[in-house]
């Protein structure tokens, strides 16, 4: 049962509105002023808030402001109740992040349609962010306040990739948020002596290039296709509009990106303090984690020795010697550029 918080100082309006919502199957908690409403929302986070604008102690704008600043309540759908004489305040409320408004007096159908519509949209937004071109487009279509959705979706740039194509280079201006939809790619940093360090191995549904986007700067690394594939570029203006108009999407995007950064920090620690054997084991297991198809058969992948060495952070010759040791120990088998992991448990123990 959906939980609705109703904040209204007029007892008749409050009781009538609560009765309509309860008859429709919603659980309703009421508050007589904005201060009580904020306290009720923080004590038991509702699925939706219906709030009057003009109230004693704390008005509706204050309620919206306080709830939007709290992580646990920032994404709650918010509907304003406003008298006709207060319609000039409606724009202010929408600019602050309200999802909808209902003008008093209203009938039960108008109220229930607004509530049902906002709950359905919130349900879609609460789903995990689907890292695909279609998933981003769907999210864009459910953000209140963005005009001309067709043009936003149409500005996405789809680029076909061939093996060794450079997606962007270190020092390039940031075009937007990148999403790999097909194939494999790598993100690497080049040293002035000609050595490369692979920062990330990318698979379909991976976002990348976002550090330059968030910092409003040029790219500090290079992205290159490892095989034929496809990348979608979302213009940075649309990315920031997406975050600006939806706290829920912002939270999901931050969670997604921060997870990637945490993985990179963990790997940098290993590069700094682990032996070449441990780093090689970790790199092979990371490739398995990223690209294994989930079947019971042993993981196998073709990868250039130079690329694997750049993942490990060592010379190619040292990487080849380490792989030879692993082969003699029965940990892997090597055939041409293809490496098959034969004993994952021993590689795990070695990494740890």
Secondary structure, DSSP 8 states (H G I E B T S, - for coil): --EEEEE-S-HHHHHHHHHHHHHTT-EEEEESSHHHHHHHHHHS--SEEEEESS-SSS-HHHHHHHHHTSTTTTTSEEEEEEEGGGGGGHHHHHHHT--EEEEES--HHHHHHHHHHHHHHHHHHHS----SHHHHHHHHHT-TT---HHHHHHT-EEEEE-TT-EEE-TT----EEEEEEES-EEEEEE-TTS-EEEEEEE-TTEEE-HHHHHHTS--SSEEEESSSEEEEEEEHHHHHHHHHH-HHHHHHHHHHHHHHHHHHHHHHHHHHHS-HHHHHHHHHHHHHHHH--S-SS--EEE--HHHHHHHHTS-HHHHHHHHHHHHHTTSEEEETTEEEES-HHHHHHHH-
